[in-house]
């Protein structure tokens, strides 16, 4: 089979949608070596995370022709000409969208919907972005032959907000990088701690620093913990939210206990997770919640928020709190760090629960979606 992929995020994004895109393409290339994976991208850039994809004999990158559409216009309109010329049998939009004229390509299409947060929490987006997302992503859902939702929560949102027939949507959970389940020896962990100058004891929160991720709740909870415990935040600030959080920390007298890192490499992140006492993810709304799964794979206790899909990511292995209740979170973190709340059984449950997100299982389910798309398109 010749499969076409929208490769913009795989090439340009280092986290989130980029990780998902690279994981899907690599998993499919590994599981189906006789199929050809054509990755369409407006441009190629230096990205160390692409080396794995470039090593597969059945993965090829496709760029715009010398004449014609360029950049986002090519990705939105011109790409369909390439799909026909390359005899692509099914096209997969990996990040919520398809070319607006995908129907003119004469082939079945699949789109992965990660979330509809711009509808559920509109206050987190400016008006223009909401309008653009709503138009492009909604149209992609209607034009796609089939839809992959990364969680049941996302499927329910797409059905409710865009009026899509639920039979058109397959829920296929994404996994996390296999490096998180490989426990590092103590001496190597301590070496990484020294090299990165990590605190001796810390709570870890990974993700973009924005209002929706609810870092302020973690900061308020930190103020109830012993002074020797710090908060390590790994992510980049968005829209100045970090300033608001640090103002709260200063009022509580704990600003010196918060360590914000923007430059920790992905290759070091498994060690950073394994060295943490607790991994927290109190986000108000997510499409799935990879940091929860990464925490389970790292054999650390995980605290997540109720209210979206994080219970799907953590199952009965994670602990859950109300995203507006700092006292509840503080009590839970205190118990997990002082030993009064046991979590050994949760670690074992986490390793078992994480098996359902295995990459080979994901690849098999995605191929089944492609085959359904081909069959339905022919009918």
C-alpha positions as CSV (number, residue, x, y, z in Angstrom):
1,X,0.0,0.0,0.0
2,X,1.2,3.6,-0.7
3,X,0.2,5.8,2.2
4,X,0.5,9.6,2.2
5,X,1.0,11.6,5.4
6,X,0.7,15.2,6.2
7,X,4.3,15.6,7.5
8,X,4.4,19.3,8.6
9,X,4.2,18.6,12.3
10,X,6.5,15.6,12.1
11,X,9.2,17.9,10.6
12,X,8.6,21.1,12.5
13,X,7.1,20.3,15.9
14,X,9.4,19.0,18.7
15,X,6.5,18.0,21.1
16,X,2.8,17.2,21.0
17,X,1.5,16.9,17.5
18,X,5.1,16.4,16.2
19,X,5.6,13.4,18.6
20,X,2.3,11.9,17.5
21,X,3.1,12.3,13.8
22,X,6.6,10.8,14.1
23,X,5.3,7.9,16.2
24,X,2.5,7.0,13.7
25,X,4.8,7.1,10.7
26,X,7.6,5.2,12.4
27,X,5.2,2.6,13.8
28,X,3.6,2.0,10.4
29,X,6.9,1.8,8.6
30,X,8.1,-0.8,11.2
31,X,4.9,-2.8,11.2
32,X,4.4,-2.8,7.4
33,X,7.8,-2.8,5.7
34,X,6.3,-3.6,2.2
35,X,4.1,-0.5,2.3
36,X,5.5,2.9,1.2
37,X,5.1,5.9,3.5
38,X,5.2,9.2,1.6
39,X,5.6,12.2,4.0
40,X,4.5,15.5,2.4
41,X,6.0,18.6,4.0
42,X,6.3,22.2,2.8
43,X,9.9,22.1,3.8
44,X,12.6,20.0,5.5
45,X,14.6,21.4,8.4
46,X,17.3,20.1,10.7
47,X,15.5,18.1,13.4
48,X,17.3,15.4,15.3
49,X,14.0,13.7,16.0
50,X,13.6,12.9,12.2
51,X,16.7,10.6,12.1
52,X,14.6,7.6,13.0
53,X,12.1,8.2,10.2
54,X,14.8,8.9,7.7
55,X,16.5,5.5,8.5
56,X,13.4,3.5,7.3
57,X,13.8,2.3,3.7
58,X,10.1,2.6,3.1
59,X,9.7,6.3,4.3
60,X,10.2,9.1,1.7
61,X,9.8,12.8,2.1
62,X,8.0,14.8,-0.6
63,X,8.4,18.6,-1.1
64,X,6.5,21.1,-3.3
65,X,7.6,21.1,-7.0
66,X,9.8,24.0,-8.2
67,X,6.7,25.6,-9.8
68,X,3.3,26.0,-8.3
69,X,2.0,26.3,-4.7
70,X,4.4,26.8,-1.8
71,X,4.2,26.6,1.9
72,X,0.8,26.5,3.6
73,X,-1.0,27.0,0.2
74,X,0.6,23.9,-1.1
75,X,-0.3,22.0,2.1
76,X,-3.9,23.3,1.9
77,X,-4.5,23.0,-1.9
78,X,-1.6,21.9,-4.1
79,X,-0.7,18.7,-2.3
80,X,-3.6,16.9,-4.0
81,X,-1.8,17.0,-7.3
82,X,1.2,15.2,-5.8
83,X,-1.0,12.6,-4.2
84,X,-2.5,11.7,-7.6
85,X,0.9,11.7,-9.3
86,X,2.4,9.5,-6.6
87,X,-0.5,7.0,-6.8
88,X,-1.2,7.4,-3.1
89,X,-3.9,4.9,-2.1
90,X,-4.9,6.6,1.2
91,X,-4.0,10.0,2.7
92,X,-3.7,10.6,6.5
93,X,-3.9,14.0,8.0
94,X,-2.1,13.6,11.3
95,X,-3.0,16.8,13.0
96,X,-6.7,17.6,12.8
97,X,-6.8,18.7,9.2
98,X,-6.9,17.6,5.6
99,X,-6.3,19.7,2.4
100,X,-9.4,21.7,1.8
101,X,-9.8,20.1,-1.7
102,X,-9.0,16.6,-0.6
103,X,-12.0,15.3,-2.4
104,X,-10.4,16.2,-5.7
105,X,-7.6,13.8,-5.1
106,X,-9.8,10.9,-5.9
107,X,-8.7,8.7,-2.9
108,X,-9.9,7.9,0.6
109,X,-8.7,10.1,3.5
110,X,-8.3,9.7,7.2
111,X,-7.9,12.5,9.7
112,X,-6.7,12.2,13.3
113,X,-8.6,14.5,15.6
114,X,-6.7,15.2,18.8
115,X,-9.1,17.5,20.6
116,X,-11.8,20.2,20.2
117,X,-10.4,22.3,23.1
118,X,-11.0,25.5,21.1
119,X,-14.7,24.8,21.5
120,X,-14.6,23.5,25.1
121,X,-12.4,26.2,26.5
122,X,-12.7,29.1,24.0
123,X,-11.2,31.6,26.5
124,X,-7.8,29.9,25.9
125,X,-7.8,31.0,22.2
126,X,-8.2,34.3,20.4
127,X,-11.2,34.8,18.2
128,X,-9.4,34.5,14.9
129,X,-7.7,31.2,15.8
130,X,-11.0,29.8,17.0
131,X,-12.7,30.7,13.7
132,X,-9.9,29.2,11.6
133,X,-9.7,26.0,13.7
134,X,-13.4,25.6,13.6
135,X,-13.6,25.9,9.9
136,X,-10.6,23.8,8.9
137,X,-11.0,21.0,11.4
138,X,-14.8,20.9,11.1
139,X,-14.6,20.7,7.3
140,X,-11.9,18.0,7.6
141,X,-14.1,15.9,9.8
142,X,-16.9,16.1,7.3
143,X,-14.7,15.5,4.2
144,X,-12.7,12.6,5.7
145,X,-13.6,9.1,4.7
146,X,-12.8,8.1,8.3
147,X,-11.7,9.8,11.5
148,X,-9.3,8.6,14.2
149,X,-9.9,10.1,17.6
150,X,-7.1,9.8,20.2
151,X,-9.6,9.3,23.0
152,X,-13.2,8.5,23.6
153,X,-13.6,12.0,25.0
154,X,-12.4,13.5,21.7
155,X,-14.8,11.2,19.8
156,X,-17.7,12.3,21.9
157,X,-16.7,15.9,21.3
158,X,-16.5,15.5,17.5
159,X,-19.9,13.7,17.4
160,X,-21.6,16.4,19.6
161,X,-19.9,19.6,18.2
162,X,-19.7,18.7,14.5
163,X,-22.6,16.3,14.1
164,X,-20.5,13.4,12.8
165,X,-21.9,9.9,12.7
166,X,-20.0,8.0,15.5
167,X,-19.7,5.0,13.3
168,X,-17.3,7.0,11.1
169,X,-14.9,7.4,14.1
170,X,-12.3,4.9,15.4
171,X,-10.8,5.5,18.8
172,X,-7.1,4.7,18.6
173,X,-5.0,5.6,21.6
174,X,-1.5,6.9,21.0
175,X,1.5,5.5,22.9
176,X,4.5,7.3,24.2
177,X,8.1,6.9,23.2
178,X,9.6,3.5,24.3
179,X,12.4,5.2,26.1
180,X,10.2,6.1,29.0
181,X,9.7,2.4,30.0
182,X,13.4,1.7,30.1
183,X,14.5,2.2,33.6
184,X,18.0,3.8,33.9
185,X,20.5,2.6,36.5
186,X,20.9,4.7,39.6
187,X,24.4,5.9,38.7
188,X,23.3,7.1,35.3
189,X,20.3,8.9,36.8
190,X,22.5,10.6,39.3
191,X,24.8,11.6,36.6
192,X,22.0,13.2,34.6
193,X,20.8,14.9,37.8
194,X,24.2,16.5,38.3
195,X,24.6,17.5,34.6
196,X,21.1,19.2,34.5
197,X,21.5,20.5,38.0
198,X,18.1,19.1,39.0
199,X,16.8,19.5,42.6
200,X,17.3,16.6,45.0
201,X,13.5,16.3,45.6
202,X,10.9,17.6,43.2
203,X,7.4,17.4,41.8
204,X,7.4,17.4,38.0
205,X,4.9,19.0,35.6
206,X,5.6,18.7,31.9
207,X,3.8,20.7,29.2
208,X,3.2,24.1,27.6
209,X,3.0,26.8,30.3
210,X,-0.5,28.1,29.6
211,X,-3.7,28.7,31.6
212,X,-5.4,25.4,30.5
213,X,-2.5,23.3,31.9
214,X,-3.3,24.8,35.3
215,X,0.2,25.2,36.7
216,X,-1.2,27.7,39.2
217,X,-2.9,24.8,41.0
218,X,0.4,22.9,41.4
219,X,2.1,26.1,42.7
220,X,-0.6,26.6,45.4
221,X,-0.4,22.9,46.4
222,X,3.4,23.2,46.6
223,X,3.1,25.8,49.3
224,X,1.7,23.2,51.6
225,X,4.6,20.8,51.2
226,X,7.9,20.8,53.1
227,X,10.5,23.4,52.0
228,X,12.9,20.7,50.7
229,X,10.5,19.7,47.9
230,X,10.7,21.8,44.8
231,X,8.6,22.1,41.6
232,X,10.3,21.4,38.3
233,X,8.4,22.7,35.3
234,X,9.4,21.5,31.8
235,X,7.8,23.6,29.0
236,X,7.7,26.9,27.2
237,X,5.7,29.9,28.4
238,X,2.7,30.8,26.3
239,X,0.9,34.2,26.4
240,X,2.8,35.3,29.5
241,X,1.0,32.8,31.8
242,X,4.3,32.0,33.6
243,X,4.4,35.6,34.9
244,X,1.0,35.2,36.5
245,X,2.0,31.9,38.1
246,X,5.2,33.4,39.5
247,X,3.2,36.3,40.9
248,X,1.2,33.7,42.8
249,X,4.4,32.0,43.9
250,X,5.9,35.2,45.2
251,X,2.7,35.9,47.2
252,X,3.0,32.5,48.8
253,X,6.7,32.9,49.4
254,X,7.8,29.9,47.4
255,X,9.1,31.5,44.1
256,X,12.6,30.1,44.9
257,X,11.3,26.6,45.0
258,X,10.1,26.7,41.4
259,X,12.5,25.6,38.7
260,X,11.4,26.3,35.1
261,X,13.3,24.7,32.3
262,X,12.7,25.4,28.6
263,X,15.7,23.5,27.2
264,X,15.6,20.0,28.5
265,X,16.1,17.6,25.6
266,X,13.6,14.9,24.8
267,X,16.4,12.3,25.3
268,X,16.8,13.5,28.9
269,X,13.1,13.6,29.7
270,X,12.8,9.9,30.7
271,X,15.5,10.4,33.3
272,X,13.8,13.6,34.5
273,X,10.6,11.7,34.9
274,X,12.2,8.8,36.7
275,X,14.0,11.1,39.2
276,X,10.7,12.9,40.1
277,X,8.9,12.0,43.4
278,X,5.5,12.6,41.8
279,X,4.4,13.6,38.2
280,X,1.4,15.9,38.0
281,X,-0.8,16.9,35.2
282,X,-3.8,19.0,36.5
283,X,-4.9,20.3,33.1
284,X,-8.5,21.5,32.8
285,X,-8.9,19.9,29.3
286,X,-7.0,17.5,27.1
287,X,-7.5,15.4,24.0
288,X,-5.5,12.6,25.6
289,X,-2.7,13.5,28.0
290,X,0.7,11.9,27.0
291,X,2.5,13.2,30.2
292,X,0.2,10.9,32.3
293,X,1.2,7.9,30.2
294,X,4.9,8.9,30.3
295,X,4.6,9.1,34.1
296,X,3.1,5.6,34.3
297,X,5.8,4.2,32.0
298,X,8.4,5.9,34.3
299,X,7.1,4.0,37.3
300,X,6.3,7.1,39.2
301,X,3.0,8.1,41.0
302,X,0.9,10.3,38.7
303,X,-1.6,12.9,39.8
304,X,-4.1,14.1,37.1
305,X,-7.2,16.2,36.9
306,X,-10.8,15.0,36.4
307,X,-13.0,16.6,33.8
308,X,-11.7,15.6,30.4
309,X,-9.9,12.5,29.1
310,X,-7.1,12.1,31.6
311,X,-8.8,9.2,33.3
312,X,-8.5,7.4,29.9
313,X,-4.8,8.0,29.9
314,X,-4.2,6.9,33.5
315,X,-7.0,4.4,34.2
316,X,-7.0,3.1,37.8
317,X,-3.2,3.5,38.1
318,X,-3.2,7.3,38.5
319,X,-4.5,9.5,41.3
320,X,-7.1,12.2,40.4
321,X,-8.0,15.5,41.8
322,X,-10.5,18.3,41.1
323,X,-8.6,20.9,39.0
324,X,-9.9,23.7,41.1
325,X,-9.1,22.2,44.5
326,X,-5.5,23.1,45.6
327,X,-6.1,21.8,49.1
328,X,-7.1,18.3,47.8
329,X,-4.0,18.3,45.6
330,X,-1.7,19.5,48.4
331,X,-3.0,16.7,50.7
332,X,-2.4,14.1,48.0
333,X,1.1,15.3,47.2
334,X,2.0,15.5,50.9
335,X,0.9,11.9,51.4
336,X,2.7,10.6,48.3
337,X,6.0,12.3,49.3
338,X,6.0,11.5,53.0
339,X,4.9,7.9,52.5
340,X,1.5,8.0,54.2
341,X,-0.2,7.3,50.9
342,X,1.2,4.0,49.5
343,X,1.5,3.8,45.7
344,X,3.4,0.6,45.0
345,X,0.3,-1.1,43.8
346,X,-0.4,1.9,41.5
347,X,3.1,1.5,39.9
348,X,2.3,-2.2,39.0
349,X,-1.1,-1.2,37.7
350,X,0.4,1.5,35.6
351,X,2.8,-0.8,33.9
352,X,-0.1,-3.2,33.1
353,X,-2.4,-0.4,32.0
354,X,0.2,1.1,29.7
355,X,0.4,-2.1,27.7
356,X,-2.8,-1.1,25.9
357,X,-1.0,1.8,24.3
358,X,1.8,-0.3,22.6
359,X,3.0,1.1,19.3
360,X,2.5,-2.2,17.4
361,X,-1.1,-2.4,18.6
362,X,-1.6,1.2,17.5
363,X,-0.2,0.4,14.0
364,X,-2.5,-2.6,13.6
365,X,-5.5,-0.5,14.4
366,X,-4.5,2.3,12.1
367,X,-4.1,-0.1,9.2
368,X,-7.5,-1.5,9.9
369,X,-8.9,2.1,9.7
370,X,-7.1,2.6,6.3
371,X,-8.6,-0.7,5.0
372,X,-12.1,0.4,6.1
373,X,-11.5,3.8,4.4
374,X,-10.5,2.0,1.2
375,X,-13.5,-0.2,1.3
376,X,-16.0,2.5,2.1
377,X,-14.6,4.9,-0.5
378,X,-15.0,2.2,-3.2
379,X,-18.6,1.8,-2.2
